[in-house]
Amino acid sequence: MSRTEQELRELYRSTHGMPSGAAKFAALEEVIRHADALGLVEFAFDVRMSATSTFQHSWAAAKAFLTFSWCLAAYDREPERFGAGHEHSLLWHFKWMVYSVYQFPEIPLQRTMDLLDDMERRYRRGGHSLHAVLQHRGLLAESIGELDQAQDFYERMTLSKRDGLSDCSGCVPSSHVRTLVALGRDEEAIRVGEPAIRSGCTEQPQWIYSELLLPFVRSGLGERAVEAHRTAYRRIRDNPHHLGELALNLLFCVRSGNLGRGLDLIERHLSWLDRPRTPLMEMEFAAAAVAVLSRAREQDGGDGTVLRFPTVEGKRRPDARVADLAVELRERALAIAERFDARNGNTYQSTRIRDWMGTGPIGEPTPLSVFERDLGTRSGERLQRLVDQVAAQTAAGDLTAAARSRVATAEVLLAEEQYSEAAEAAEEAVRELDRLGLTADLAACRWLLARAYREGGQRQSATGVLRELLDSDPWARDPWAREPREGSPAVALPPRPELETALGESLGYGPEAAARYLAAARGFEAAGRTEDSVAALGAALTRHPRADGEPVEGLLADLLAEADAALGRLLGEVPPARPVGPAVEATVDTVLASARHLHSSGRFEDAADRLRTGCALLDAHPDAVAASRRGDLLTELGAVHLRLGDPAAAEEAARAALELLEDPDYAWDEVVVLAKALRALGKDEEFSELMADHGLDEGDLDD
């Protein structure tokens, strides 16, 4: 099916709010395909540049090769068509390509070297520093076992000037540390790497912390290693892009004596091997997993331990014995290593991977579980009792009671605002409850975990848990069930509409957030909670992008129709007798949000009617909301009057809104509407005075 340019641009805009994954990749590729068919060269270029970044920062590095190559060739043919700004972006993307391309053994080594040479030529031609070129030559040399040469490149890099194409102050040391660790220079690696911990890069501090894990352990810095692992893992666990860093965290679990934690990570993330970012990362993860599995088998004294894997995107890997999985992953890692050896002309990678698989613990175990550490909380005695209870119940074989005690511990930690520790405790409880098949307890504990993530600022993690919880549908029999089962911890699972609201809030802005709030609104309405339904519709409308003159279709059309019906049911005749109290504010929010969408889509009369309804509601309940909220309604009404060709009514509304403002410094929207009205009415003197008083110029009045 062909698409118009307008449809393509709308589809492209919609991808900005989509989570990274197969659906977003497919949408971007569809836009590219149709843009090429329509001959939209500049647009196709822009989309491919954006897609290159998306692919690079997910698990689809191979897709980035294609989009980058197309953009580079197009720019080389017609540089004047795309501009100098795109040249800088292409030079930046060169680093991504070099970093990824040598991680595919099927790509000849000479091609990577040619790419590096091309990168250097372009950097020299543009007058740029070779700092980034030397860094990536070092990365390549380390990957093929030329460690002394890699160190030489890094030493030359440190003598080169940094510029706008250099990697950040976190990523440069991270790549250097990798070489120092391979050379066995742990002390120097720690000294070089520690300053990078404070970098603000999106790749940090998880990359540098992961690289420093083994140097920390080998140097006897167990507590710093634990903190590094906890910090790094929180940042990498939701994105398969970080498969390589996850492998280093698995090795840490072996070295520090935390095999249980390592097995948990394998259970949770083995599905990442279904779509590894690169073969190098696939090999490293498989080898690190073998180290965990082999040591766990030795510790267990047999082959009895069975791993259970979660359902991911509708698929679930069958349960596997530790010994069987170790054999499978060993063969997989060595097969890839042999491909690298054949490509590189040496045995560096297979030797390295065999060393990884033979890794064992160093010294005494370093406690990692939240149930093995001194929590030092205000409820110390109560928590200690719970921790002791977990240990006693586990020793007695009462695993169900132990899992529920873990949940109780997480609750106490959450109440004490120890969000990181609460999340850890809840994570352990979730894993145990899942293994035991306690589905009702599991659903309630996932809600507890989502709250711990949310309160601790881990919004992406909270979003993932909430999605998983809603997809599992624990309310299949009753969407309003919320009481815990007899004998379970007192963690109440909210009704489904309330969790839809929580997920919408976690998503923030965009069509998916709006869709979640709409689902909540429908659930509230079905239960007769009309006021809650209206509030959820208002949140949905606030989070949905404006139509901006385009036809109102799909989700937005549904939202506006349902908001109209819900407001009609709630308000009845004007002036309304309902709602009262706090519901007034939520209703006004919905009125205003829907009016703004009506205004944006060109339905000016409907927008004006909606806003007048909101004003009537506030007339009936003058003390229900802050005066500034009435001002927002009046300002929007003034803007709509301008669209309807009634500047006198717009002036009246804007002046009324200004009178309600407590702080005139926040009067921008009101002043703009008033200025437009005065200009349209020919009140030139008042117009000029208003513009001067508020520092506006004519450009500020452009729509």
ZAMARGU-4260 file (C-alpha; in steps of 0.2 Angstrom, whole numbers, plus 5000, padded with zeros to 4 digits):
<rodrens>
0) 5000/5000/5000 | 5007/5017/4995 | 5007/5032/5007 | 5007/5050/5005 | 5021/5062/5010
5) 5010/5068/5024 | 5006/5051/5030 | 5024/5046/5030 | 5029/5062/5040 | 5016/5058/5053
10) 5022/5040/5054 | 5039/5046/5057 | 5034/5058/5070 | 5025/5044/5079 | 5041/5034/5080
15) 5049/5047/5092 | 5038/5041/5106 | 5040/5022/5103 | 5051/5012/5114 | 5066/5004/5105
20) 5062/4988/5098 | 5055/4978/5083 | 5039/4989/5081 | 5049/5005/5080 | 5062/4997/5068
25) 5048/4991/5057 | 5040/5008/5057 | 5056/5017/5052 | 5060/5005/5038 | 5043/5007/5031
30) 5045/5026/5031 | 5062/5024/5022 | 5055/5012/5010 | 5040/5023/5005 | 5051/5039/5005
35) 5063/5031/4993 | 5048/5026/4982 | 5041/5044/4982 | 5059/5052/4979 | 5059/5061/4995
40) 5078/5061/4996 | 5081/5074/5010 | 5067/5066/5020 | 5074/5049/5017 | 5091/5055/5022
45) 5085/5063/5039 | 5075/5047/5043 | 5090/5036/5040 | 5102/5047/5050 | 5089/5045/5065
50) 5087/5027/5062 | 5106/5024/5062 | 5106/5031/5080 | 5091/5021/5085 | 5099/5005/5078
55) 5116/5008/5086 | 5109/5011/5103 | 5098/4995/5103 | 5102/4977/5098 | 5102/4980/5079
60) 5119/4986/5075 | 5119/4977/5058 | 5104/4988/5053 | 5114/5003/5057 | 5127/4998/5044
65) 5114/4999/5030 | 5107/5016/5034 | 5124/5024/5038 | 5131/5017/5021 | 5117/5025/5011
70) 5118/5042/5020 | 5137/5042/5017 | 5136/5038/4999 | 5121/5051/4997 | 5132/5064/5005
75) 5147/5061/4995 | 5137/5062/4979 | 5129/5079/4984 | 5136/5087/4999 | 5128/5104/4996
80) 5111/5096/4996 | 5113/5091/5014 | 5124/5104/5023 | 5139/5104/5034 | 5129/5100/5049
85) 5126/5082/5042 | 5144/5081/5038 | 5148/5082/5057 | 5135/5069/5061 | 5141/5057/5048
90) 5159/5059/5055 | 5152/5055/5072 | 5143/5040/5066 | 5159/5034/5058 | 5165/5030/5076
95) 5149/5019/5079 | 5152/5009/5063 | 5171/5006/5067 | 5166/5001/5084 | 5153/4988/5078
100) 5160/4982/5062 | 5175/4972/5069 | 5163/4963/5081 | 5156/4953/5066 | 5169/4939/5061
105) 5161/4937/5044 | 5167/4955/5039 | 5185/4954/5034 | 5198/4963/5045 | 5204/4973/5030
110) 5187/4981/5028 | 5188/4987/5046 | 5205/4994/5043 | 5199/5002/5026 | 5185/5010/5036
115) 5197/5017/5049 | 5208/5024/5035 | 5193/5032/5027 | 5188/5039/5044 | 5206/5046/5046
120) 5206/5054/5029 | 5189/5063/5032 | 5194/5069/5049 | 5211/5076/5042 | 5202/5084/5027
125) 5190/5093/5039 | 5204/5099/5050 | 5198/5088/5065 | 5209/5080/5078 | 5214/5062/5076
130) 5209/5059/5095 | 5194/5048/5090 | 5203/5039/5076 | 5217/5034/5088 | 5205/5028/5101
135) 5196/5017/5089 | 5212/5010/5082 | 5216/5005/5099 | 5199/4996/5101 | 5202/4986/5085
140) 5220/4981/5090 | 5214/4975/5107 | 5200/4965/5099 | 5213/4955/5088 | 5225/4953/5102
145) 5238/4966/5098 | 5238/4973/5116 | 5255/4982/5115 | 5250/4991/5099 | 5233/4995/5107
150) 5242/5003/5122 | 5253/5013/5110 | 5237/5020/5101 | 5230/5025/5118 | 5246/5034/5123
155) 5247/5043/5106 | 5228/5047/5109 | 5232/5055/5126 | 5244/5067/5117 | 5231/5072/5104
160) 5220/5087/5106 | 5202/5083/5111 | 5188/5091/5100 | 5170/5090/5096 | 5172/5073/5088
165) 5181/5065/5102 | 5171/5053/5113 | 5166/5059/5130 | 5176/5059/5146 | 5168/5043/5151
170) 5169/5033/5135 | 5187/5036/5131 | 5194/5029/5148 | 5181/5015/5147 | 5189/5008/5130
175) 5207/5011/5137 | 5203/5002/5153 | 5198/4987/5142 | 5215/4986/5135 | 5224/4989/5152
180) 5213/4974/5160 | 5219/4963/5146 | 5237/4967/5149 | 5234/4963/5168 | 5237/4981/5174
185) 5222/4982/5186 | 5229/4996/5197 | 5232/5007/5182 | 5215/5002/5175 | 5207/5008/5191
190) 5216/5024/5191 | 5212/5028/5173 | 5194/5023/5174 | 5188/5030/5190 | 5186/5048/5184
195) 5174/5042/5170 | 5162/5037/5184 | 5155/5055/5185 | 5152/5057/5166 | 5135/5062/5160
200) 5135/5051/5144 | 5121/5039/5141 | 5133/5025/5140 | 5140/5029/5158 | 5143/5025/5172
205) 5137/5007/5167 | 5151/5004/5154 | 5165/5010/5165 | 5158/5001/5180 | 5157/4985/5171
210) 5175/4986/5165 | 5181/4989/5182 | 5172/4975/5191 | 5186/4962/5189 | 5200/4974/5193
215) 5190/4979/5209 | 5188/4961/5214 | 5206/4956/5210 | 5212/4971/5220 | 5202/4967/5236
220) 5190/4981/5233 | 5175/4970/5236 | 5163/4983/5242 | 5167/4995/5228 | 5164/4980/5216
225) 5147/4977/5223 | 5142/4995/5222 | 5148/4995/5204 | 5138/4980/5199 | 5122/4986/5207
230) 5124/5003/5198 | 5129/4996/5182 | 5115/4982/5182 | 5101/4995/5185 | 5106/5004/5170
235) 5109/4989/5158 | 5095/4977/5163 | 5082/4984/5151 | 5092/4986/5135 | 5099/4971/5125
240) 5111/4985/5118 | 5122/4981/5134 | 5124/4962/5131 | 5143/4965/5132 | 5142/4974/5149
245) 5131/4961/5155 | 5144/4947/5152 | 5156/4957/5163 | 5143/4957/5177 | 5141/4938/5175
250) 5160/4936/5177 | 5159/4947/5192 | 5146/4935/5200 | 5158/4921/5198 | 5173/4930/5204
255) 5164/4937/5220 | 5156/4920/5224 | 5138/4926/5220 | 5133/4911/5209 | 5115/4912/5214
260) 5114/4930/5207 | 5123/4924/5191 | 5110/4911/5189 | 5096/4924/5191 | 5104/4935/5178
265) 5105/4920/5166 | 5087/4916/5168 | 5082/4934/5165 | 5093/4938/5151 | 5096/4922/5141
270) 5083/4928/5128 | 5095/4942/5123 | 5105/4928/5114 | 5090/4926/5102 | 5095/4943/5094
275) 5113/4947/5100 | 5119/4965/5096 | 5135/4958/5088 | 5143/4940/5087 | 5157/4947/5099
280) 5145/4951/5112 | 5135/4935/5109 | 5151/4925/5112 | 5156/4935/5128 | 5139/4932/5136
285) 5139/4914/5132 | 5156/4911/5139 | 5152/4921/5155 | 5136/4911/5157 | 5146/4895/5155
290) 5158/4901/5169 | 5143/4904/5181 | 5134/4887/5176 | 5150/4877/5178 | 5154/4884/5195
295) 5136/4882/5200 | 5136/4863/5195 | 5152/4860/5204 | 5145/4869/5220 | 5129/4859/5218
300) 5138/4843/5217 | 5127/4836/5203 | 5116/4841/5188 | 5099/4844/5197 | 5098/4863/5197
305) 5085/4868/5184 | 5083/4885/5177 | 5066/4892/5173 | 5065/4906/5160 | 5052/4920/5159
310) 5040/4923/5144 | 5048/4936/5132 | 5037/4944/5118 | 5025/4929/5119 | 5039/4916/5119
315) 5046/4905/5133 | 5062/4895/5132 | 5059/4877/5140 | 5066/4874/5157 | 5085/4868/5156
320) 5096/4859/5168 | 5112/4869/5172 | 5124/4855/5165 | 5114/4854/5149 | 5114/4873/5146
325) 5132/4874/5150 | 5136/4862/5136 | 5125/4871/5124 | 5133/4888/5128 | 5151/4882/5128
330) 5148/4875/5110 | 5141/4891/5105 | 5154/4902/5112 | 5169/4892/5105 | 5161/4891/5088
335) 5160/4910/5087 | 5178/4911/5094 | 5184/4900/5080 | 5176/4911/5067 | 5185/4926/5075
340) 5202/4916/5075 | 5200/4912/5057 | 5196/4930/5052 | 5210/4937/5063 | 5224/4925/5059
345) 5227/4920/5078 | 5220/4911/5093 | 5218/4926/5104 | 5199/4926/5105 | 5197/4907/5108
350) 5211/4908/5121 | 5202/4922/5130 | 5185/4914/5129 | 5192/4898/5136 | 5200/4908/5151
355) 5183/4916/5154 | 5174/4899/5154 | 5187/4893/5167 | 5185/4907/5178 | 5182/4904/5197
360) 5180/4913/5213 | 5193/4924/5221 | 5195/4924/5240 | 5180/4925/5252 | 5163/4928/5244
365) 5157/4946/5244 | 5139/4948/5250 | 5128/4954/5236 | 5110/4950/5241 | 5101/4963/5251
370) 5097/4950/5263 | 5116/4947/5267 | 5121/4965/5270 | 5119/4978/5284 | 5104/4988/5279
375) 5107/5001/5293 | 5089/5007/5293 | 5077/5016/5305 | 5068/4999/5307 | 5084/4989/5310
380) 5077/4977/5322 | 5061/4974/5312 | 5071/4971/5296 | 5083/4960/5305 | 5069/4949/5311
385) 5063/4948/5293 | 5080/4944/5286 | 5082/4931/5300 | 5065/4924/5296 | 5070/4922/5277
390) 5085/4912/5282 | 5076/4901/5294 | 5062/4898/5282 | 5074/4894/5268 | 5084/4882/5279
395) 5068/4873/5285 | 5062/4871/5266 | 5047/4882/5268 | 5051/4892/5252 | 5034/4899/5250
400) 5035/4907/5267 | 5053/4913/5264 | 5047/4921/5248 | 5033/4930/5256 | 5045/4936/5270
405) 5056/4944/5256 | 5040/4954/5250 | 5037/4960/5268 | 5056/4966/5269 | 5054/4975/5252
410) 5038/4984/5259 | 5047/4990/5275 | 5062/4996/5264 | 5050/5005/5253 | 5041/5013/5267
415) 5058/5019/5274 | 5062/5027/5256 | 5077/5015/5254 | 5071/5013/5236 | 5087/5004/5229
420) 5087/4991/5243 | 5068/4990/5241 | 5069/4986/5223 | 5083/4973/5226 | 5072/4964/5239
425) 5057/4965/5228 | 5067/4958/5213 | 5073/4943/5223 | 5055/4940/5229 | 5048/4941/5212
430) 5061/4928/5206 | 5056/4916/5220 | 5038/4918/5218 | 5039/4915/5200 | 5049/4899/5203
435) 5036/4893/5215 | 5022/4897/5203 | 5013/4908/5216 | 5004/4919/5203 | 4993/4929/5214
440) 5008/4934/5226 | 5019/4937/5210 | 5007/4950/5203 | 5006/4959/5219 | 5025/4959/5222
445) 5027/4965/5204 | 5017/4980/5208 | 5028/4983/5224 | 5043/4982/5213 | 5036/4994/5200
450) 5033/5007/5215 | 5051/5004/5221 | 5058/5008/5204 | 5046/5023/5201 | 5051/5031/5218
455) 5069/5027/5215 | 5069/5037/5198 | 5070/5021/5187 | 5055/5025/5176 | 5060/5014/5162
460) 5061/4999/5174 | 5045/5003/5182 | 5037/5005/5164 | 5043/4987/5160 | 5036/4979/5175
465) 5020/4988/5174 | 5018/4982/5155 | 5023/4964/5160 | 5010/4965/5175 | 4996/4971/5164
470) 5000/4959/5150 | 4999/4944/5162 | 4981/4950/5166 | 4980/4944/5184 | 4962/4951/5184
475) 4956/4939/5171 | 4941/4934/5183 | 4938/4951/5191 | 4947/4967/5185 | 4942/4975/5202
480) 4950/4961/5213 | 4962/4969/5225 | 4962/4959/5241 | 4978/4948/5244 | 4975/4929/5245
485) 4974/4921/5263 | 4991/4917/5269 | 5000/4929/5257 | 5009/4946/5262 | 4997/4960/5263
490) 5002/4968/5247 | 4986/4973/5238 | 4986/4973/5219 | 4976/4988/5213 | 4962/4986/5200
495) 4967/4986/5182 | 4961/5003/5178 | 4972/5010/5192 | 4987/5001/5185 | 4984/5007/5168
500) 4984/5025/5175 | 5001/5021/5183 | 5008/5014/5167 | 5002/5030/5158 | 5010/5041/5171
505) 5026/5031/5169 | 5026/5032/5150 | 5025/5051/5151 | 5020/5058/5134 | 5015/5051/5118
510) 5002/5040/5110 | 5005/5024/5121 | 5003/5035/5137 | 4987/5042/5130 | 4981/5024/5125
515) 4984/5018/5143 | 4975/5032/5151 | 4960/5029/5139 | 4960/5010/5144 | 4959/5016/5162
520) 4945/5028/5158 | 4935/5014/5150 | 4938/5003/5165 | 4933/5017/5177 | 4917/5021/5167
525) 4912/5002/5167 | 4913/5002/5186 | 4902/5018/5187 | 4917/5029/5192 | 4913/5043/5180
530) 4923/5056/5189 | 4939/5045/5188 | 4935/5041/5170 | 4934/5060/5166 | 4951/5063/5175
535) 4959/5049/5165 | 4953/5055/5149 | 4960/5072/5153 | 4977/5064/5156 | 4976/5055/5140
540) 4972/5071/5130 | 4986/5080/5139 | 4998/5067/5134 | 4992/5065/5116 | 5001/5075/5103
545) 4991/5089/5095 | 4984/5087/5077 | 4990/5104/5072 | 4978/5106/5058 | 4978/5088/5052
550) 4962/5077/5052 | 4958/5070/5069 | 4959/5051/5067 | 4962/5035/5076 | 4966/5036/5095
555) 4964/5055/5096 | 4947/5054/5088 | 4942/5041/5100 | 4948/5051/5115 | 4938/5067/5110
560) 4922/5057/5107 | 4924/5048/5124 | 4928/5064/5133 | 4913/5073/5125 | 4902/5058/5131
565) 4909/5057/5148 | 4908/5076/5151 | 4890/5076/5145 | 4886/5062/5158 | 4895/5070/5172
570) 4890/5088/5169 | 4873/5086/5163 | 4864/5103/5161 | 4874/5120/5163 | 4876/5126/5176
575) 4880/5109/5183 | 4876/5103/5200 | 4890/5090/5199 | 4905/5087/5201 | 4910/5094/5218
580) 4926/5095/5228 | 4942/5088/5220 | 4933/5082/5205 | 4931/5099/5198 | 4949/5102/5195
585) 4951/5085/5186 | 4935/5090/5176 | 4942/5107/5171 | 4958/5099/5166 | 4949/5087/5154
590) 4938/5102/5147 | 4954/5112/5144 | 4964/5097/5136 | 4950/5092/5124 | 4947/5111/5120
595) 4965/5113/5115 | 4964/5098/5103 | 4948/5104/5096 | 4956/5121/5093 | 4972/5113/5086
600) 4962/5103/5073 | 4952/5118/5067 | 4935/5114/5076 | 4934/5132/5084 | 4916/5132/5088
605) 4917/5116/5097 | 4932/5122/5106 | 4923/5138/5111 | 4908/5128/5117 | 4919/5116/5128
610) 4928/5131/5136 | 4912/5140/5140 | 4906/5124/5148 | 4922/5124/5159 | 4919/5142/5164
615) 4901/5138/5169 | 4907/5124/5179 | 4919/5136/5189 | 4905/5148/5191 | 4895/5135/5200
620) 4910/5130/5210 | 4921/5146/5212 | 4932/5140/5226 | 4935/5123/5219 | 4951/5127/5210
625) 4965/5140/5209 | 4960/5156/5200 | 4974/5153/5188 | 4965/5138/5181 | 4950/5149/5176
630) 4963/5160/5168 | 4970/5145/5158 | 4952/5142/5151 | 4949/5161/5147 | 4966/5162/5138
635) 4962/5147/5127 | 4945/5154/5124 | 4953/5171/5119 | 4964/5162/5107 | 4949/5153/5100
640) 4939/5169/5098 | 4953/5176/5087 | 4951/5160/5076 | 4933/5164/5075 | 4936/5182/5069
645) 4930/5190/5086 | 4944/5200/5092 | 4933/5210/5104 | 4928/5194/5113 | 4946/5188/5113
650) 4952/5205/5121 | 4939/5203/5135 | 4944/5185/5138 | 4963/5189/5139 | 4960/5204/5150
655) 4950/5193/5162 | 4963/5180/5162 | 4977/5193/5166 | 4967/5199/5181 | 4967/5181/5188
660) 4986/5179/5187 | 4995/5180/5204 | 5012/5183/5195 | 5013/5194/5180 | 5030/5186/5175
665) 5020/5171/5169 | 5008/5180/5158 | 5016/5176/5141 | 5001/5167/5134 | 4988/5179/5140
670) 4998/5194/5134 | 5001/5186/5117 | 4982/5184/5115 | 4978/5201/5121 | 4991/5209/5109
675) 4984/5200/5094 | 4967/5206/5099 | 4972/5224/5101 | 4981/5223/5084 | 4966/5216/5075
680) 4955/5229/5083 | 4966/5243/5077 | 4970/5249/5095 | 4988/5254/5090 | 4993/5264/5105
685) 4988/5251/5117 | 4996/5237/5107 | 5012/5246/5106 | 5012/5250/5125 | 5008/5232/5129
690) 5022/5225/5117 | 5035/5237/5125 | 5030/5233/5143 | 5032/5214/5140 | 5047/5215/5128
695) 5038/5207/5114 | 5041/5209/5095 | 5031/5205/5080 | 5039/5188/5078 | 5032/5183/5095
700) 5014/5185/5088 | 5017/5173/5074 | 5006/5157/5075
</rodrens>
